[in-house]
Amino acid sequence: MYHSLDGAALKTVLGYLHNLKIHRQKANGVKHTLCAHWIFVAGIGFFSLCFLMTSLGGQFSAKRPGDTPFTMRAEVLGGPESRGVLRKISDMLEVIMKRMDTLSKLGNTTTDSHRLDELSSALDRIQPIGLVERIQAIAQNMSDMAVRVEQILQRSMATNRVKDGATGQCEVPKNPHYPDCPSKVDWMRARWTSDPCYAFYGVDGSDCSFLIYLSEVEWFCPPLTWRNQTTTPTHIPFPKRQAAFRSDIGALLEQVGTGKESLSFMKRRMRRLAAQWSSAARRLDDRLRSQWREQKRILVHVGFLTEESGDVFSPKVLKGGPLGEMVQWADILTALHVLGHNLKISVSLKELQGFLGVPPGRGSCPLTGPLPFDLIYTDYHGLQQMRQHMGLSLRKHKCHIRVIDTFGTEPAYNHEDYATLHGYRTNWGYWNLNCRQYMTMFPHTPDNSFMGFVAEELNDTERLSIQRNKVDSMAVVYGKEASMWKGKERFLAILHRYMDIHGTVYYETQRPPEVPAFVKNHGLLPQQELQQLLRKAKLFIGFGFPYEGPAPLEAIANGCIFLQPKFKPSHSSLNHEFFRGKPTSRQVSSQHPYAEQYIGRPHVITVDFNNSQEFESAIRDIMKTKVEPYLPYEYTCEGMLERVHAYIQNQEFCAPEAPFPSANTSSSWPGSPPSPFVLLPNSSALAWASNISTPPSWPPLSALRLLASLEGQSCIDACQSAGLICEPAFYRFINIKEAFSG
């Protein structure tokens, strides 16, 4: 015979127990008489459950395989052992009654304790005809509940002691050092239930709890004198460890995880370049062997891959979508891992919250513990998510953040007040970071830091094979989406007179109509097969989009000439839809300005595609030109490792900058009037005088060269014309009157 225990009955009992928990949370503001009342109700509920089971005339035993948690097997048995079990339950209720009697006395009432006495006596008089041995588990649960009631008692008594000692101390202070305190208390009165995190930190609706929260979790109110401040935990600094180069990326591949095609793409890239990273690490290790490198605790949160941001990239990986961001993130992760740092990788909001120790709720409350990371690499999506879930902590910890920003963020867009007042406020930017915390794919602007990525390097055998197998009449088009080919028939027809044209356009069932019939379309190719195609081709031609991707550098590294369109006028956020809303007004003169300016001919040729004569002339020049594979050092594995290492060891945005030399030292400066700069021999440039003590700076002040630009010439152009880089870290040493006194 089988009986199913009514799930509703069990839920009722569980509901009573849940009410005990609710009562504990409200203990600071509700009379203690309710405590005994809830225990009385819970006892009645459990008594009802016992009566229900005994009325079935059964004894409970083990569940059948496959039964639900609320289904128990019952057989008609009986014996004296059942009475002993029930007696144990009665004893547990007696323990609860005694504990709650103490609570009852705190509230100056005894009525409910008498009711519990009656309940206990009633249970003593019950003579059940049989219960299952498995009910021992229920008895154990009652024992656990007794322990919990003891905890409630202790907390309640402690709360009353605090309240008794704090009488009259919960008035909202009017302290000029904390001017926002009254308004914050008013806000808490009206909105403290808007986020569960406030209750998590002990807020219960009373002014005392508001002031405790606003003084100990947030910092808008002064510390309360009656609070025991010694209970505030002291945070032990994390031990410093030395970073050691790694050659095995197996642990990194496991951390990256699975479940998204974007992650699979990144892992394939990591595996393909693993040998090059390992070789580069050995070379850099040889150069840095005498240096002690601290192992940093680094969180990498790839915000654009989270479901909460839409993750628009993962579905496009196999359909010709842009892969530049994933290429860069894969290389950043590998560089940090190879350099020997302690990485945590997050591609979901849940992982981000767990790693940061975010309190439960909707993100209104700040973190109370120290930030568990030295550095956080993220993107604009991740930065937005961190603001939503770190509360005010983001303001305190944002100096640790590095934002991977493909196109760059200019100061006018980064400074929130300036951007708002002068019309530079966009969907991105306005974070008030140090502009060097933004890290770009290409060296667009000296205001930001250049992070970059890597392209595959060739060994001597591969370089020789490429030179032997190049097909001078073969061109590959840079464009995996059919829409990129629309309207390009005219200059493709010119190119077709000289070369066979190959495409890698994605399609599912039939050839895209935008691709001319004379083009040999290979479909979307895996990266390794695309590399083989580029190693045969003479020309890699761009259509003007996508902007500034990694593919042209990969083509040049495989011995191709890159032909790209010049933009007249230059594209920017002021005149082109793609850049509109991006936090930069940079003028983009061609599809790939870095390739145009820093590589140039013969590897890169930039012409006006709307000028048929100029375009055809460029094709003829390409047919006659021989080039070897070329890869700039900054896009090699060793170059990126060196750059990332330098940033980690030298970029510090949390500590205040060292003070400039005091005014009283200017008397020892050379020149008349005195200046810390001296004229370099055979040059019009100035340098920092070697006999003047220099505050810590990176890059070092010994590298400073001070030039005067022409009228209307920008700092960037003036430095580039002299083969130098405009370095914002030096601005504070230049923006002094002595620099302009000579």
CORFENJO-V650685 format. One record per backbone hydrogen bond with DSSP energy under -0.5 kcal/mol. NH is the residue of the N-H (numbers start at 1). CO is the residue of the C=O. If there is no record, write none. Layout:
nh->NH co->CO
nh->NH co->CO
//
This chain:
nh->3 co->72
nh->5 co->3
nh->10 co->6
nh->11 co->7
nh->12 co->8
nh->13 co->9
nh->14 co->10
nh->15 co->11
nh->16 co->12
nh->17 co->13
nh->18 co->14
nh->19 co->15
nh->20 co->16
nh->21 co->17
nh->22 co->18
nh->23 co->19
nh->24 co->20
nh->25 co->21
nh->26 co->22
nh->27 co->24
nh->29 co->26
nh->30 co->26
nh->34 co->31
nh->35 co->32
nh->36 co->32
nh->37 co->33
nh->38 co->34
nh->39 co->35
nh->40 co->36
nh->41 co->37
nh->42 co->38
nh->43 co->39
nh->44 co->40
nh->45 co->41
nh->46 co->42
nh->47 co->43
nh->48 co->44
nh->49 co->45
nh->50 co->46
nh->51 co->47
nh->52 co->48
nh->53 co->49
nh->54 co->50
nh->55 co->51
nh->56 co->52
nh->56 co->53
nh->57 co->54
nh->58 co->53
nh->59 co->75
nh->61 co->73
nh->67 co->64
nh->71 co->68
nh->72 co->3
nh->73 co->61
nh->75 co->59
nh->77 co->75
nh->82 co->79
nh->83 co->79
nh->84 co->80
nh->85 co->81
nh->86 co->82
nh->87 co->83
nh->88 co->84
nh->89 co->85
nh->90 co->86
nh->91 co->87
nh->92 co->88
nh->93 co->89
nh->94 co->90
nh->95 co->91
nh->96 co->92
nh->97 co->93
nh->98 co->94
nh->99 co->95
nh->100 co->96
nh->101 co->97
nh->102 co->98
nh->103 co->99
nh->104 co->100
nh->105 co->101
nh->106 co->102
nh->107 co->103
nh->108 co->105
nh->109 co->104
nh->114 co->110
nh->115 co->111
nh->116 co->112
nh->117 co->113
nh->118 co->114
nh->119 co->115
nh->120 co->116
nh->121 co->117
nh->122 co->118
nh->123 co->119
nh->124 co->120
nh->125 co->121
nh->126 co->122
nh->126 co->123
nh->134 co->60
nh->135 co->132
nh->136 co->133
nh->137 co->134
nh->139 co->135
nh->140 co->136
nh->141 co->137
nh->142 co->138
nh->143 co->139
nh->144 co->140
nh->145 co->141
nh->146 co->142
nh->147 co->143
nh->148 co->144
nh->149 co->145
nh->150 co->146
nh->151 co->147
nh->152 co->148
nh->153 co->149
nh->154 co->150
nh->155 co->151
nh->156 co->152
nh->157 co->153
nh->158 co->154
nh->159 co->155
nh->160 co->156
nh->161 co->157
nh->162 co->158
nh->163 co->159
nh->164 co->160
nh->165 co->161
nh->166 co->162
nh->167 co->164
nh->169 co->166
nh->175 co->173
nh->176 co->174
nh->178 co->175
nh->179 co->176
nh->181 co->178
nh->184 co->180
nh->185 co->181
nh->186 co->182
nh->187 co->183
nh->188 co->184
nh->189 co->185
nh->190 co->186
nh->191 co->187
nh->192 co->188
nh->194 co->191
nh->195 co->192
nh->198 co->195
nh->199 co->195
nh->200 co->196
nh->201 co->197
nh->202 co->199
nh->203 co->198
nh->210 co->206
nh->211 co->207
nh->212 co->208
nh->213 co->209
nh->214 co->210
nh->215 co->211
nh->216 co->212
nh->217 co->213
nh->218 co->213
nh->220 co->214
nh->221 co->214
nh->227 co->224
nh->229 co->227
nh->231 co->228
nh->232 co->229
nh->235 co->233
nh->236 co->234
nh->243 co->293
nh->246 co->338
nh->253 co->249
nh->254 co->250
nh->255 co->251
nh->256 co->252
nh->257 co->253
nh->264 co->260
nh->265 co->261
nh->266 co->262
nh->267 co->263
nh->268 co->264
nh->269 co->265
nh->270 co->266
nh->271 co->267
nh->272 co->268
nh->273 co->269
nh->274 co->271
nh->277 co->273
nh->278 co->274
nh->279 co->275
nh->280 co->276
nh->281 co->277
nh->282 co->278
nh->283 co->279
nh->284 co->280
nh->285 co->281
nh->286 co->282
nh->287 co->283
nh->288 co->284
nh->289 co->286
nh->291 co->288
nh->293 co->291
nh->294 co->292
nh->295 co->241
nh->296 co->294
nh->298 co->296
nh->298 co->342
nh->299 co->375
nh->300 co->344
nh->301 co->299
nh->301 co->377
nh->302 co->300
nh->302 co->346
nh->303 co->301
nh->305 co->302
nh->306 co->303
nh->309 co->306
nh->310 co->307
nh->311 co->306
nh->315 co->311
nh->316 co->313
nh->317 co->313
nh->317 co->314
nh->319 co->316
nh->320 co->317
nh->321 co->316
nh->327 co->323
nh->328 co->324
nh->329 co->325
nh->330 co->326
nh->331 co->327
nh->332 co->328
nh->333 co->329
nh->334 co->330
nh->335 co->331
nh->336 co->332
nh->337 co->333
nh->338 co->334
nh->339 co->335
nh->340 co->337
nh->341 co->336
nh->342 co->296
nh->343 co->341
nh->344 co->298
nh->346 co->300
nh->352 co->348
nh->353 co->349
nh->354 co->350
nh->355 co->351
nh->356 co->352
nh->357 co->353
nh->358 co->353
nh->367 co->390
nh->374 co->297
nh->375 co->297
nh->376 co->400
nh->377 co->299
nh->378 co->376
nh->378 co->402
nh->383 co->379
nh->384 co->380
nh->385 co->381
nh->386 co->382
nh->387 co->383
nh->388 co->384
nh->389 co->385
nh->390 co->386
nh->391 co->363
nh->391 co->387
nh->393 co->390
nh->394 co->391
nh->395 co->392
nh->396 co->392
nh->397 co->393
nh->398 co->394
nh->400 co->397
nh->401 co->398
nh->402 co->376
nh->403 co->437
nh->404 co->378
nh->404 co->402
nh->405 co->403
nh->405 co->439
nh->406 co->404
nh->410 co->583
nh->413 co->410
nh->414 co->410
nh->415 co->411
nh->416 co->414
nh->419 co->415
nh->420 co->416
nh->421 co->417
nh->422 co->418
nh->423 co->419
nh->424 co->419
nh->425 co->419
nh->426 co->428
nh->428 co->581
nh->430 co->413
nh->432 co->414
nh->437 co->434
nh->438 co->435
nh->439 co->403
nh->440 co->449
nh->441 co->406
nh->442 co->406
nh->444 co->442
nh->448 co->445
nh->449 co->438
nh->451 co->440
nh->451 co->449
nh->452 co->440
nh->455 co->635
nh->463 co->459
nh->464 co->460
nh->465 co->461
nh->466 co->462
nh->467 co->463
nh->468 co->464
nh->469 co->465
nh->470 co->466
nh->471 co->536
nh->472 co->470
nh->474 co->471
nh->475 co->500
nh->476 co->539
nh->477 co->502
nh->478 co->541
nh->479 co->477
nh->484 co->481
nh->485 co->482
nh->486 co->483
nh->488 co->485
nh->492 co->488
nh->493 co->489
nh->494 co->490
nh->495 co->491
nh->496 co->492
nh->497 co->493
nh->497 co->494
nh->498 co->495
nh->499 co->495
nh->500 co->473
nh->502 co->475
nh->503 co->520
nh->506 co->480
nh->515 co->512
nh->516 co->514
nh->519 co->516
nh->520 co->501
nh->521 co->519
nh->522 co->503
nh->522 co->520
nh->530 co->526
nh->531 co->527
nh->532 co->528
nh->533 co->529
nh->534 co->530
nh->535 co->531
nh->536 co->532
nh->536 co->533
nh->537 co->533
nh->538 co->471
nh->538 co->474
nh->539 co->474
nh->540 co->561
nh->541 co->476
nh->542 co->563
nh->543 co->478
nh->548 co->591
nh->554 co->550
nh->555 co->551
nh->556 co->552
nh->557 co->553
nh->558 co->554
nh->558 co->555
nh->559 co->556
nh->560 co->555
nh->561 co->538
nh->562 co->603
nh->563 co->540
nh->563 co->561
nh->564 co->562
nh->564 co->605
nh->566 co->607
nh->567 co->589
nh->568 co->566
nh->571 co->588
nh->575 co->572
nh->576 co->572
nh->579 co->576
nh->580 co->576
nh->582 co->579
nh->584 co->582
nh->588 co->571
nh->588 co->586
nh->589 co->587
nh->591 co->565
nh->593 co->590
nh->596 co->592
nh->597 co->593
nh->598 co->594
nh->599 co->594
nh->599 co->595
nh->600 co->595
nh->603 co->600
nh->604 co->600
nh->605 co->562
nh->607 co->564
nh->607 co->605
nh->609 co->607
nh->611 co->608
nh->612 co->610
nh->615 co->611
nh->616 co->612
nh->617 co->613
nh->618 co->614
nh->619 co->615
nh->620 co->616
nh->621 co->617
nh->622 co->618
nh->623 co->619
nh->624 co->620
nh->625 co->621
nh->625 co->622
nh->630 co->556
nh->635 co->632
nh->636 co->633
nh->640 co->636
nh->641 co->637
nh->642 co->638
nh->643 co->639
nh->644 co->640
nh->645 co->641
nh->646 co->642
nh->647 co->643
nh->648 co->644
nh->649 co->645
nh->650 co->646
nh->651 co->647
nh->652 co->650
nh->665 co->662
nh->666 co->663
nh->668 co->665
nh->669 co->666
nh->675 co->670
nh->678 co->687
nh->680 co->685
nh->683 co->680
nh->686 co->706
nh->687 co->678
nh->688 co->701
nh->689 co->676
nh->692 co->689
nh->693 co->691
nh->703 co->700
nh->704 co->701
nh->706 co->686
nh->707 co->705
nh->709 co->707
nh->713 co->710
nh->718 co->714
nh->719 co->715
nh->720 co->716
nh->721 co->717
nh->722 co->718
nh->722 co->719
nh->723 co->720
nh->724 co->719
nh->727 co->725
nh->728 co->726
nh->730 co->727
nh->731 co->728
nh->733 co->730
nh->734 co->730
nh->734 co->731
nh->735 co->731
nh->736 co->734
nh->739 co->736
nh->740 co->736
nh->740 co->737
nh->741 co->738
//
